[in-house]
Amino acid sequence: MPIVEKGGPVKKILIVEDQLDIQKLLEKVLRAEDRQLLLTERGEEAVEMARQFIPDVILLDVMLPGGMNGYEVARTLKKDPVTVGCAIIIMTAKVQEEDKVEAFDAGANDFIGKPFNMLDLKNKVEKFLGR
């Protein structure tokens, strides 16, 4: 049963970013009454959180500490029947054409280069939240 608050279900956004200043900026820009923001800086934890909370949108950095990078996280989530429907937006400073191809091959639904334009980022998130 979805959580209902002020006229509609709460939308969940998982932010997977290891740079805390960027994580905090994304949190500030994307916060809204009808949203639950989930934060992590590690790929393995992102997979666990996605399976537990089933976010509507996952903002996923590529370069992460630990054993899993963002591409591996995306591949894992898109192979899992529980999380296959989660929209994944890859965020990376690696913006060559081959980086975009790798992101989409890994299962990303969209791609945004860093440093990103906040309006562009918000529009991409809104698109996947169905607004």
N, CA, C and O atoms as a MOPAC input file, in Angstrom:
PM7 MOZYME 1SCF
protein

 N      0.84900 1    -1.18300 1     0.00000 1
 C      0.00000 1     0.00000 1     0.00000 1
 C      0.89000 1     1.24000 1     0.00000 1
 O      1.68400 1     1.41400 1     0.92500 1
 N      0.78300 1     2.11600 1    -1.01800 1
 C      1.64200 1     3.30600 1    -1.06500 1
 C      1.29000 1     4.31600 1     0.02700 1
 O      0.15000 1     4.40900 1     0.48400 1
 N      2.30900 1     5.05900 1     0.41800 1
 C      2.10700 1     6.13300 1     1.38900 1
 C      1.38100 1     7.26900 1     0.68000 1
 O      1.77700 1     7.67000 1    -0.41500 1
 N      0.32800 1     7.78700 1     1.29000 1
 C     -0.42000 1     8.88400 1     0.66500 1
 C     -0.30400 1    10.11500 1     1.54600 1
 O     -0.50400 1    10.06600 1     2.76000 1
 N      0.02700 1    11.22300 1     0.89300 1
 C      0.21100 1    12.47600 1     1.61400 1
 C     -0.28400 1    13.61700 1     0.74300 1
 O      0.18400 1    13.76800 1    -0.38600 1
 N     -1.19300 1    14.40500 1     1.22100 1
 C     -1.67400 1    15.60500 1     0.52400 1
 C     -1.97700 1    15.35000 1    -0.94800 1
 O     -1.42000 1    16.01200 1    -1.82400 1
 N     -2.85100 1    14.40100 1    -1.21700 1
 C     -3.34800 1    14.23700 1    -2.57000 1
 C     -2.61200 1    13.26500 1    -3.46000 1
 O     -2.95100 1    13.18100 1    -4.64000 1
 N     -1.64700 1    12.53900 1    -2.99200 1
 C     -0.99600 1    11.57800 1    -3.86700 1
 C      0.08700 1    10.79500 1    -3.15800 1
 O      0.48600 1    11.12900 1    -2.04200 1
 N      0.56300 1     9.74400 1    -3.82100 1
 C      1.60800 1     8.92900 1    -3.20300 1
 C      2.93800 1     9.68000 1    -3.13100 1
 O      3.22600 1    10.54300 1    -3.96100 1
 N      3.72700 1     9.34200 1    -2.14100 1
 C      5.05400 1     9.93000 1    -1.99500 1
 C      5.97000 1     9.31200 1    -3.04300 1
 O      6.00100 1     8.09200 1    -3.20300 1
 N      6.70500 1    10.14000 1    -3.74800 1
 C      7.67000 1     9.68300 1    -4.74400 1
 C      9.01700 1     9.51800 1    -4.06400 1
 O      9.43800 1    10.36600 1    -3.27700 1
 N      9.68700 1     8.42100 1    -4.37400 1
 C     10.98500 1     8.13400 1    -3.74900 1
 C     12.10700 1     8.35700 1    -4.76100 1
 O     12.05900 1     7.87900 1    -5.89400 1
 N     13.11900 1     9.10200 1    -4.30900 1
 C     14.30400 1     9.36500 1    -5.13100 1
 C     15.52400 1     8.88500 1    -4.34400 1
 O     15.77000 1     9.33200 1    -3.22400 1
 N     16.28100 1     7.97100 1    -4.94600 1
 C     17.52000 1     7.48900 1    -4.35300 1
 C     18.67500 1     8.24100 1    -4.99300 1
 O     18.85900 1     8.19000 1    -6.20900 1
 N     19.45700 1     8.94100 1    -4.17000 1
 C     20.62600 1     9.68700 1    -4.64400 1
 C     21.87100 1     8.89800 1    -4.24600 1
 O     22.13900 1     8.69000 1    -3.06300 1
 N     22.62600 1     8.46200 1    -5.25600 1
 C     23.84000 1     7.67900 1    -5.02700 1
 C     25.01100 1     8.54100 1    -5.49300 1
 O     25.31000 1     8.61700 1    -6.68400 1
 N     25.66100 1     9.18300 1    -4.53700 1
 C     26.71500 1    10.16800 1    -4.82900 1
 C     27.70600 1    10.17400 1    -3.68300 1
 O     27.31500 1    10.32300 1    -2.52500 1
 N     28.99800 1    10.01400 1    -3.99400 1
 C     30.00800 1     9.95600 1    -2.92800 1
 C     30.57700 1    11.31900 1    -2.55300 1
 O     31.23100 1    11.43700 1    -1.51700 1
 N     30.35100 1    12.34300 1    -3.35400 1
 C     30.81000 1    13.68700 1    -2.98700 1
 C     29.69800 1    14.35000 1    -2.18100 1
 O     28.64000 1    14.68400 1    -2.71400 1
 N     29.95700 1    14.53400 1    -0.89200 1
 C     28.90600 1    14.99600 1     0.01500 1
 C     28.36500 1    16.37400 1    -0.34600 1
 O     27.18500 1    16.64400 1    -0.12300 1
 N     29.20500 1    17.25800 1    -0.90000 1
 C     28.70200 1    18.57500 1    -1.29000 1
 C     27.68800 1    18.45200 1    -2.42600 1
 O     26.68500 1    19.16500 1    -2.43400 1
 N     27.93300 1    17.56600 1    -3.37600 1
 C     26.98300 1    17.34600 1    -4.47200 1
 C     25.73100 1    16.65700 1    -3.93700 1
 O     24.61500 1    16.99500 1    -4.32900 1
 N     25.92100 1    15.69100 1    -3.04200 1
 C     24.79000 1    14.98900 1    -2.43200 1
 C     23.85700 1    15.97500 1    -1.72700 1
 O     22.63800 1    15.90800 1    -1.88600 1
 N     24.43600 1    16.88600 1    -0.95000 1
 C     23.63600 1    17.88300 1    -0.21100 1
 C     22.93700 1    18.85000 1    -1.16600 1
 O     21.78900 1    19.22800 1    -0.93400 1
 N     23.62500 1    19.25200 1    -2.23900 1
 C     23.02600 1    20.14200 1    -3.23300 1
 C     21.82600 1    19.46600 1    -3.90400 1
 O     20.77300 1    20.08400 1    -4.06200 1
 N     21.98500 1    18.20700 1    -4.29600 1
 C     20.88200 1    17.46800 1    -4.91500 1
 C     19.71300 1    17.33200 1    -3.94600 1
 O     18.55100 1    17.47300 1    -4.32700 1
 N     20.04100 1    17.05600 1    -2.69300 1
 C     19.00300 1    16.92300 1    -1.66200 1
 C     18.21000 1    18.22800 1    -1.53900 1
 O     16.98200 1    18.20900 1    -1.45200 1
 N     18.91000 1    19.34000 1    -1.53300 1
 C     18.25600 1    20.65100 1    -1.39800 1
 C     17.38600 1    20.96700 1    -2.61900 1
 O     16.25700 1    21.43600 1    -2.47400 1
 N     17.90800 1    20.71000 1    -3.81100 1
 C     17.20000 1    21.04100 1    -5.04900 1
 C     15.97700 1    20.14500 1    -5.27000 1
 O     14.97000 1    20.59900 1    -5.81400 1
 N     16.05700 1    18.88200 1    -4.85500 1
 C     14.99200 1    17.92600 1    -5.15600 1
 C     13.98100 1    17.73000 1    -4.02700 1
 O     12.96800 1    17.05500 1    -4.21400 1
 N     14.24600 1    18.31000 1    -2.86700 1
 C     13.33800 1    18.13100 1    -1.72600 1
 C     11.97600 1    18.75200 1    -2.04600 1
 O     11.88900 1    19.85100 1    -2.59400 1
 N     10.92400 1    18.02500 1    -1.69400 1
 C      9.55100 1    18.51500 1    -1.83900 1
 C      8.68100 1    17.72000 1    -0.87100 1
 O      9.06800 1    16.64100 1    -0.42200 1
 N      7.49500 1    18.26200 1    -0.55000 1
 C      6.59800 1    17.61700 1     0.41200 1
 C      6.17900 1    16.22200 1    -0.01100 1
 O      5.99400 1    15.34100 1     0.82900 1
 N      6.03000 1    16.01900 1    -1.31500 1
 C      5.53600 1    14.72500 1    -1.79400 1
 C      6.67800 1    13.77000 1    -2.18000 1
 O      6.47300 1    12.82600 1    -2.94300 1
 N      7.87200 1    14.02400 1    -1.64900 1
 C      9.02800 1    13.19800 1    -1.99300 1
 C      9.75700 1    12.69100 1    -0.75600 1
 O      9.84300 1    13.37200 1     0.26600 1
 N     10.27200 1    11.48700 1    -0.88000 1
 C     11.16500 1    10.92500 1     0.12800 1
 C     12.52000 1    10.76200 1    -0.55000 1
 O     12.64000 1    10.06100 1    -1.55400 1
 N     13.54000 1    11.41400 1     0.00600 1
 C     14.88500 1    11.30400 1    -0.55000 1
 C     15.68500 1    10.29900 1     0.26100 1
 O     15.70700 1    10.34800 1     1.49100 1
 N     16.33500 1     9.39500 1    -0.44000 1
 C     17.18000 1     8.37200 1     0.16200 1
 C     18.60200 1     8.64100 1    -0.31800 1
 O     18.81900 1     8.88500 1    -1.50500 1
 N     19.56400 1     8.59800 1     0.58900 1
 C     20.92800 1     8.97700 1     0.25000 1
 C     21.91800 1     7.87600 1     0.59500 1
 O     21.82000 1     7.24600 1     1.64800 1
 N     22.87400 1     7.64900 1    -0.30400 1
 C     23.98800 1     6.75400 1    -0.03100 1
 C     25.17000 1     7.16900 1    -0.90200 1
 O     25.01100 1     7.87800 1    -1.89500 1
 N     26.33900 1     6.71700 1    -0.51400 1
 C     27.53400 1     7.02400 1    -1.30100 1
 C     28.21900 1     5.76100 1    -1.80800 1
 O     29.29400 1     5.84500 1    -2.40300 1
 N     27.62400 1     4.60100 1    -1.58700 1
 C     28.23700 1     3.32200 1    -1.96100 1
 C     27.29900 1     2.51200 1    -2.85400 1
 O     26.08800 1     2.47100 1    -2.63700 1
 N     27.88600 1     1.87300 1    -3.85700 1
 C     27.11200 1     1.08200 1    -4.80000 1
 C     26.37400 1    -0.08500 1    -4.17000 1
 O     25.20000 1    -0.31400 1    -4.45700 1
 N     27.06600 1    -0.82300 1    -3.30900 1
 C     26.44300 1    -1.98600 1    -2.67700 1
 C     25.23100 1    -1.57700 1    -1.84500 1
 O     24.20100 1    -2.25000 1    -1.86300 1
 N     25.36200 1    -0.47500 1    -1.12200 1
 C     24.25900 1     0.02100 1    -0.30700 1
 C     23.11600 1     0.52400 1    -1.20000 1
 O     21.94500 1     0.38600 1    -0.84600 1
 N     23.45300 1     1.09700 1    -2.33900 1
 C     22.43100 1     1.57100 1    -3.27600 1
 C     21.55100 1     0.41300 1    -3.74400 1
 O     20.33100 1     0.55000 1    -3.82600 1
 N     22.17600 1    -0.72900 1    -4.05000 1
 C     21.41300 1    -1.90200 1    -4.48200 1
 C     20.47400 1    -2.36100 1    -3.36900 1
 O     19.30000 1    -2.63600 1    -3.61800 1
 N     20.98600 1    -2.44500 1    -2.15100 1
 C     20.16200 1    -2.86500 1    -1.01100 1
 C     18.99900 1    -1.89900 1    -0.78200 1
 O     17.86400 1    -2.32600 1    -0.57000 1
 N     19.28900 1    -0.59200 1    -0.82500 1
 C     18.24100 1     0.41300 1    -0.59800 1
 C     17.18700 1     0.37700 1    -1.70600 1
 O     15.99300 1     0.51100 1    -1.43900 1
 N     17.63500 1     0.19500 1    -2.94800 1
 C     16.69500 1     0.13600 1    -4.07200 1
 C     15.76800 1    -1.06200 1    -3.91600 1
 O     14.56900 1    -0.95600 1    -4.17400 1
 N     16.30800 1    -2.19300 1    -3.50000 1
 C     15.48100 1    -3.39000 1    -3.30600 1
 C     14.49900 1    -3.19800 1    -2.15200 1
 O     13.37900 1    -3.70700 1    -2.19600 1
 N     14.91300 1    -2.47400 1    -1.13500 1
 C     14.05400 1    -2.26700 1     0.02900 1
 C     12.96600 1    -1.22000 1    -0.23200 1
 O     11.80200 1    -1.44200 1     0.10300 1
 N     13.33600 1    -0.08800 1    -0.82600 1
 C     12.41700 1     1.05100 1    -0.96000 1
 C     11.77700 1     1.19200 1    -2.34400 1
 O     10.78100 1     1.90200 1    -2.48800 1
 N     12.33200 1     0.53100 1    -3.36000 1
 C     11.85400 1     0.60700 1    -4.74100 1
 C     11.59600 1     2.06000 1    -5.16000 1
 O     10.44800 1     2.46800 1    -5.33300 1
 N     12.66400 1     2.82600 1    -5.32000 1
 C     12.51800 1     4.24800 1    -5.67100 1
 C     11.95100 1     4.44200 1    -7.07700 1
 O     12.10900 1     3.59100 1    -7.95200 1
 N     11.29700 1     5.56600 1    -7.26700 1
 C     10.78100 1     5.92800 1    -8.58800 1
 C     11.92300 1     6.34900 1    -9.50200 1
 O     11.92500 1     6.03800 1   -10.69300 1
 N     12.90100 1     7.06400 1    -8.93100 1
 C     14.05200 1     7.56100 1    -9.68400 1
 C     15.31800 1     7.31800 1    -8.86400 1
 O     15.33700 1     7.50400 1    -7.64800 1
 N     16.37400 1     6.89700 1    -9.56200 1
 C     17.68700 1     6.73400 1    -8.93400 1
 C     18.66000 1     7.65100 1    -9.67200 1
 O     18.87800 1     7.49800 1   -10.87400 1
 N     19.24200 1     8.60300 1    -8.94400 1
 C     20.31400 1     9.44000 1    -9.48700 1
 C     21.60700 1     8.74000 1    -9.10900 1
 O     21.93600 1     8.62900 1    -7.92800 1
 N     22.33900 1     8.27100 1   -10.10400 1
 C     23.43600 1     7.34400 1    -9.87000 1
 C     24.75100 1     7.85900 1   -10.43500 1
 O     24.92600 1     7.96500 1   -11.64900 1
 N     25.67000 1     8.17500 1    -9.53400 1
 C     27.02100 1     8.55500 1    -9.93200 1
 C     27.73700 1     7.30900 1   -10.44900 1
 O     27.41200 1     6.19400 1   -10.04000 1
 N     28.69900 1     7.48900 1   -11.33700 1
 C     29.44500 1     6.34400 1   -11.87200 1
 C     30.61900 1     5.98500 1   -10.97300 1
 O     30.81900 1     4.81400 1   -10.65100 1
 N     31.39200 1     6.97800 1   -10.56900 1
 C     32.59900 1     6.73200 1    -9.77500 1
 C     32.23100 1     6.69300 1    -8.29500 1
 O     31.97600 1     7.72900 1    -7.68100 1
 N     32.20600 1     5.47900 1    -7.72800 1
 C     31.81600 1     5.28400 1    -6.33700 1
 C     32.89400 1     4.50100 1    -5.60000 1
 O     33.58400 1     3.68100 1    -6.20600 1
 N     33.05000 1     4.74300 1    -4.30100 1
 C     34.02000 1     3.96900 1    -3.52400 1
 C     33.50300 1     2.54300 1    -3.30100 1
 O     32.30300 1     2.28500 1    -3.39100 1
 N     34.41000 1     1.64300 1    -3.01600 1
 C     34.00100 1     0.27500 1    -2.72800 1
 C     34.05400 1    -0.58900 1    -3.97200 1
 O     34.75600 1    -0.27600 1    -4.93400 1
 N     33.31400 1    -1.67000 1    -3.94300 1
 C     33.40500 1    -2.68200 1    -4.99100 1
 C     32.57900 1    -2.45600 1    -6.23300 1
 O     32.89900 1    -3.02600 1    -7.27700 1
 N     31.52100 1    -1.64300 1    -6.17700 1
 C     30.62800 1    -1.48900 1    -7.33200 1
 C     30.61900 1    -0.05400 1    -7.83700 1
 O     30.41500 1     0.88400 1    -7.06700 1
 N     30.84300 1     0.10900 1    -9.14000 1
 C     30.67600 1     1.44600 1    -9.71300 1
 C     29.22200 1     1.60200 1   -10.17600 1
 O     28.43100 1     0.66300 1   -10.08700 1
 N     28.88600 1     2.78300 1   -10.66400 1
 C     27.50800 1     3.06300 1   -11.04500 1
 C     26.99400 1     2.17900 1   -12.16300 1
 O     25.82200 1     1.80000 1   -12.16000 1
 N     27.85000 1     1.84000 1   -13.12500 1
 C     27.41900 1     0.97000 1   -14.21300 1
 C     27.04000 1    -0.40900 1   -13.67000 1
 O     26.04000 1    -0.99200 1   -14.09000 1
 N     27.83500 1    -0.92100 1   -12.74300 1
 C     27.54100 1    -2.22800 1   -12.14200 1
 C     26.24400 1    -2.18000 1   -11.34300 1
 O     25.45300 1    -3.12200 1   -11.37300 1
 N     26.03100 1    -1.08000 1   -10.63100 1
 C     24.78000 1    -0.90900 1    -9.87800 1
 C     23.59700 1    -0.92900 1   -10.84300 1
 O     22.61200 1    -1.62800 1   -10.60500 1
 N     23.69100 1    -0.17100 1   -11.92300 1
 C     22.60000 1    -0.10700 1   -12.90400 1
 C     22.31600 1    -1.49200 1   -13.48800 1
 O     21.15900 1    -1.90500 1   -13.57000 1
 N     23.36100 1    -2.20700 1   -13.89200 1
 C     23.17100 1    -3.54600 1   -14.45500 1
 C     22.47700 1    -4.47500 1   -13.45300 1
 O     21.56300 1    -5.21800 1   -13.81100 1
 N     22.92400 1    -4.42200 1   -12.19500 1
 C     22.34700 1    -5.27000 1   -11.14400 1
 C     20.87300 1    -4.95400 1   -10.94900 1
 O     20.05000 1    -5.86400 1   -10.85700 1
 N     20.53300 1    -3.67400 1   -10.88400 1
 C     19.14400 1    -3.27700 1   -10.63900 1
 C     18.23000 1    -3.60900 1   -11.81700 1
 O     17.07100 1    -3.97100 1   -11.61800 1
 N     18.73400 1    -3.48900 1   -13.02000 1
 C     17.90300 1    -3.76200 1   -14.19600 1
 C     17.70000 1    -5.26300 1   -14.41800 1
 O     16.78000 1    -5.65900 1   -15.13200 1
 N     18.54500 1    -6.09800 1   -13.81700 1
 C     18.37000 1    -7.56000 1   -13.90800 1
 C     17.45600 1    -8.09800 1   -12.81900 1
 O     17.00300 1    -9.24000 1   -12.90100 1
 N     17.17900 1    -7.29200 1   -11.80200 1
 C     16.38900 1    -7.72000 1   -10.65100 1
 C     14.91500 1    -7.40600 1   -10.91000 1
 O     14.58000 1    -6.25000 1   -11.16600 1
 N     14.02300 1    -8.40500 1   -10.85100 1
 C     12.60200 1    -8.14200 1   -11.10700 1
 C     11.98500 1    -7.13200 1   -10.13200 1
 O     10.98900 1    -6.48900 1   -10.46300 1
 N     12.56200 1    -6.98600 1    -8.94100 1
 C     12.03600 1    -6.03600 1    -7.94800 1
 C     12.33900 1    -4.59500 1    -8.36300 1
 O     11.51600 1    -3.70600 1    -8.14500 1
 N     13.50400 1    -4.35600 1    -8.95500 1
 C     13.95500 1    -2.98700 1    -9.24700 1
 C     14.01900 1    -2.65100 1   -10.73600 1
 O     14.41600 1    -1.54300 1   -11.09900 1
 N     13.64200 1    -3.57300 1   -11.58800 1
 C     13.75600 1    -3.34100 1   -13.02700 1
 C     12.99000 1    -2.10000 1   -13.48400 1
 O     13.38100 1    -1.46400 1   -14.46300 1
 N     11.90800 1    -1.74600 1   -12.79200 1
 C     11.10000 1    -0.59800 1   -13.18400 1
 C     11.57700 1     0.74500 1   -12.66400 1
 O     11.00300 1     1.77800 1   -13.00700 1
 N     12.61600 1     0.74700 1   -11.84200 1
 C     13.15100 1     2.01300 1   -11.31700 1
 C     13.85200 1     2.77200 1   -12.43900 1
 O     14.67000 1     2.20200 1   -13.16000 1
 N     13.53600 1     4.04600 1   -12.58600 1
 C     14.21600 1     4.87800 1   -13.58100 1
 C     15.59500 1     5.25500 1   -13.04300 1
 O     15.72400 1     5.70400 1   -11.90400 1
 N     16.62300 1     5.06800 1   -13.87000 1
 C     17.99300 1     5.37000 1   -13.46700 1
 C     18.53000 1     6.49300 1   -14.33800 1
 O     18.52100 1     6.40900 1   -15.56600 1
 N     19.00000 1     7.55100 1   -13.67400 1
 C     19.68700 1     8.65100 1   -14.36700 1
 C     21.14100 1     8.59100 1   -13.94000 1
 O     21.46400 1     8.83400 1   -12.77700 1
 N     22.01900 1     8.26700 1   -14.88000 1
 C     23.45800 1     8.22500 1   -14.60700 1
 C     23.98200 1     9.65400 1   -14.58500 1
 O     23.68900 1    10.45200 1   -15.47500 1
 N     24.77400 1     9.96900 1   -13.53800 1
 C     25.42500 1    11.28500 1   -13.41100 1
 C     26.92900 1    11.04700 1   -13.41500 1
 O     27.43800 1    10.26600 1   -12.61100 1
 N     27.64300 1    11.72000 1   -14.32000 1
 C     29.09000 1    11.51000 1   -14.36700 1
 C     29.80400 1    12.66000 1   -15.04600 1
 O     29.24300 1    13.36100 1   -15.88900 1
 N     31.05400 1    12.83500 1   -14.65900 1
 C     31.92200 1    13.80300 1   -15.33600 1
 C     32.48600 1    13.19800 1   -16.61100 1
 O     33.06200 1    13.90700 1   -17.43600 1
 N     32.32500 1    11.89200 1   -16.77600 1
 C     32.77800 1    11.20000 1   -17.98200 1
 C     31.68900 1    11.36200 1   -19.04200 1
 O     30.68300 1    10.65100 1   -19.02500 1
 N     31.90100 1    12.30400 1   -19.96300 1
 C     30.82200 1    12.66800 1   -20.88900 1
 C     31.16800 1    12.40900 1   -22.35400 1
 O     30.57000 1    13.00700 1   -23.24800 1
 N     32.11300 1    11.53600 1   -22.59700 1
 C     32.40400 1    11.16700 1   -23.98300 1
 C     31.28200 1    10.27000 1   -24.50000 1
 O     30.52800 1     9.69200 1   -23.71700 1
 N     31.17800 1    10.15900 1   -25.80700 1
 C     30.11400 1     9.35300 1   -26.40500 1
 C     30.14900 1     7.91300 1   -25.89400 1
 O     29.09900 1     7.31800 1   -25.65200 1
 N     31.34900 1     7.34700 1   -25.72800 1
 C     31.43800 1     5.95800 1   -25.24600 1
 C     30.93900 1     5.81600 1   -23.80100 1
 O     30.45500 1     4.75500 1   -23.40800 1
 N     31.06100 1     6.89700 1   -23.01300 1
 C     30.53200 1     6.87700 1   -21.64500 1
 C     29.00900 1     6.83700 1   -21.66500 1
 O     28.39300 1     6.12300 1   -20.87300 1
 N     28.40600 1     7.59700 1   -22.56100 1
 C     26.94300 1     7.58400 1   -22.68900 1
 C     26.46800 1     6.21100 1   -23.15400 1
 O     25.48700 1     5.67500 1   -22.63900 1
 N     27.17300 1     5.65000 1   -24.13100 1
 C     26.81100 1     4.32200 1   -24.63400 1
 C     26.89800 1     3.29400 1   -23.51000 1
 O     26.00700 1     2.45800 1   -23.36100 1
 N     27.97000 1     3.35300 1   -22.71900 1
 C     28.11800 1     2.41100 1   -21.61100 1
 C     26.99900 1     2.58100 1   -20.58000 1
 O     26.49500 1     1.59600 1   -20.04100 1
 N     26.61300 1     3.82100 1   -20.30900 1
 C     25.52800 1     4.07900 1   -19.34700 1
 C     24.21800 1     3.45500 1   -19.83100 1
 O     23.52500 1     2.78800 1   -19.06200 1
 N     23.88000 1     3.67200 1   -21.09900 1
 C     22.62900 1     3.12100 1   -21.62300 1
 C     22.70900 1     1.60100 1   -21.75500 1
 O     21.71500 1     0.90900 1   -21.53400 1
 N     23.87900 1     1.07600 1   -22.11300 1
 C     24.06100 1    -0.38300 1   -22.16900 1
 C     23.88200 1    -1.01300 1   -20.79000 1
 O     23.42000 1    -2.14800 1   -20.67700 1
 N     24.25000 1    -0.27200 1   -19.73700 1
 C     24.12100 1    -0.77700 1   -18.36500 1
 C     22.67700 1    -0.73400 1   -17.87400 1
 O     22.35500 1    -1.32200 1   -16.84200 1
 N     21.80100 1    -0.03500 1   -18.61200 1
 C     20.39400 1     0.00400 1   -18.23300 1
 C     19.88000 1     1.36800 1   -17.82500 1
 O     18.73000 1     1.49400 1   -17.40400 1
 N     20.71600 1     2.40200 1   -17.94200 1
 C     20.26700 1     3.74800 1   -17.57200 1
 C     19.11900 1     4.19700 1   -18.47300 1
 O     19.08300 1     3.88100 1   -19.66200 1
 N     18.19200 1     4.93300 1   -17.88800 1
 C     17.08200 1     5.51000 1   -18.64600 1
 C     17.43100 1     6.89600 1   -19.17200 1
 O     16.82900 1     7.37400 1   -20.13300 1
 N     18.42400 1     7.54600 1   -18.52600 1
 C     18.85300 1     8.87300 1   -18.96000 1
 C     20.27000 1     9.10200 1   -18.45300 1
 O     20.80800 1     8.30300 1   -17.68600 1
 N     20.86300 1    10.20000 1   -18.89200 1
 C     22.27100 1    10.48900 1   -18.63100 1
 C     22.41200 1    11.99000 1   -18.46100 1
 O     21.81300 1    12.76500 1   -19.20700 1
 N     23.20600 1    12.40000 1   -17.47900 1
 C     23.49800 1    13.83000 1   -17.33700 1
 C     24.96600 1    13.98300 1   -16.95700 1
 O     25.47200 1    13.28900 1   -16.07400 1
 N     25.63500 1    14.90000 1   -17.63700 1
 C     27.05500 1    15.14000 1   -17.37700 1
 C     27.25000 1    16.11200 1   -16.22800 1
 O     26.42400 1    16.98900 1   -15.97200 1
 N     28.38200 1    15.92600 1   -15.54000 1
 C     28.77000 1    16.84100 1   -14.46100 1
 C     29.82600 1    17.78600 1   -15.00400 1
 O     30.63600 1    17.36400 1   -15.82900 1
 N     29.85600 1    19.03200 1   -14.58700 1
 C     28.86600 1    19.64400 1   -13.69800 1
 C     27.55400 1    19.78000 1   -14.44600 1
 O     27.54100 1    20.10200 1   -15.63400 1
 N     26.44100 1    19.53600 1   -13.74900 1
 C     25.16700 1    19.55500 1   -14.43400 1
 C     24.41800 1    20.85700 1   -14.20800 1
 O     24.59600 1    21.56100 1   -13.21400 1
 N     23.57400 1    21.13300 1   -15.18600 1
 C     22.66300 1    22.26200 1   -15.10600 1
 C     21.50400 1    21.81400 1   -14.22500 1
 O     20.84100 1    20.82400 1   -14.53600 1
 N     21.24800 1    22.53200 1   -13.12600 1
 C     20.23300 1    22.11700 1   -12.16100 1
 C     18.83800 1    22.07100 1   -12.77100 1
 O     18.05400 1    21.18600 1   -12.42800 1
 N     18.51200 1    22.98600 1   -13.65300 1
 C     17.19900 1    22.97300 1   -14.29200 1
 C     17.04700 1    21.72800 1   -15.15900 1
 O     15.99700 1    21.08600 1   -15.15200 1
 N     18.08900 1    21.39000 1   -15.90000 1
 C     18.08200 1    20.18800 1   -16.72500 1
 C     17.90200 1    18.94300 1   -15.85600 1
 O     17.11600 1    18.05500 1   -16.18400 1
 N     18.63500 1    18.88900 1   -14.74900 1
 C     18.52700 1    17.75700 1   -13.83200 1
 C     17.10900 1    17.64500 1   -13.26700 1
 O     16.52300 1    16.56300 1   -13.25300 1
 N     16.56500 1    18.76900 1   -12.80400 1
 C     15.20300 1    18.76400 1   -12.24500 1
 C     14.19100 1    18.30800 1   -13.29200 1
 O     13.27600 1    17.54700 1   -12.98000 1
 N     14.35200 1    18.77200 1   -14.53700 1
 C     13.43400 1    18.38400 1   -15.60600 1
 C     13.50900 1    16.88500 1   -15.89400 1
 O     12.48600 1    16.24300 1   -16.13000 1
 N     14.70800 1    16.33600 1   -15.87500 1
 C     14.86700 1    14.89300 1   -16.10300 1
 C     14.19300 1    14.10300 1   -14.97900 1
 O     13.50400 1    13.11700 1   -15.24100 1
 N     14.38800 1    14.52900 1   -13.74000 1
 C     13.76000 1    13.84700 1   -12.60600 1
 C     12.23900 1    13.95100 1   -12.70800 1
 O     11.53500 1    12.95800 1   -12.52400 1
 N     11.73300 1    15.14800 1   -13.00000 1
 C     10.28100 1    15.36300 1   -13.10100 1
 C      9.68100 1    14.46400 1   -14.18700 1
 O      8.58400 1    13.93000 1   -14.02000 1
 N     10.40100 1    14.30100 1   -15.29000 1
 C      9.92100 1    13.45200 1   -16.39200 1
 C      9.66000 1    12.02500 1   -15.87600 1
 O      8.63800 1    11.42100 1   -16.19900 1
 N     10.58000 1    11.50500 1   -15.08600 1
 C     10.42000 1    10.13900 1   -14.58400 1
 C      9.45800 1    10.03300 1   -13.40000 1
 O      8.96500 1     8.94800 1   -13.08800 1
 N      9.19900 1    11.14500 1   -12.75700 1
 C      8.19400 1    11.14600 1   -11.67500 1
 C      6.78100 1    11.30400 1   -12.23100 1
 O      5.79800 1    11.23000 1   -11.49400 1
 N      6.69800 1    11.52400 1   -13.54600 1
 C      5.39200 1    11.59400 1   -14.18400 1
 C      4.68300 1    12.91300 1   -14.06800 1
 O      3.45500 1    12.96000 1   -14.00500 1
 N      5.45600 1    14.00600 1   -14.03700 1
 C      4.83700 1    15.34000 1   -13.93000 1
 C      4.88300 1    16.06000 1   -15.22700 1
 O      4.41000 1    17.19300 1   -15.32200 1

